[in-house]
């Protein structure tokens, strides 16, 4: 089987998500053995925020509770998630049926949560996330269904062997 252009776009999108999460994971590791409380206080001061206000206080309290072990745990989880996205991207790029099933399942699992978040509060980011996710799940799902019906993209043509004369 080969992937069509749409699946390759989805594969590139999944690879980009994996790369982003991988960068976040490595970014978390940069804060191991760092006094995050001091960094957070400096950031709040630099941004001229009032540390007594609600959001800066939440940020400062979270920085106080972060431990090196929690940072390592989050970094390892980010690495695992990135590897899943890279695996999915690889499979979609090469038109693997298992990757299509994985893409449909892993994308569909987020739809109820995204719809609920949108119901709670409508924002452009939430609308975009839900729309993109539904579009990807629908596209890959239809492609998978068509392939299972024998109406998928044709197999690639193999180059004919050169005849020696």
WOJO-V14667 format. One record per helix or strand. SS is the DSSP state (H for helix, E for strand). FROM is the first residue (numbers start at 1). LEN is the number of residues. If there is no record, write none. Layout:
ss = <SS	SS>
from = <FROM	FROM>
len = <LEN	LEN>
This chain:
ss = <H	H	H	H	H	H>
from = <5	36	54	68	97	124>
len = <25	11	12	26	24	25>
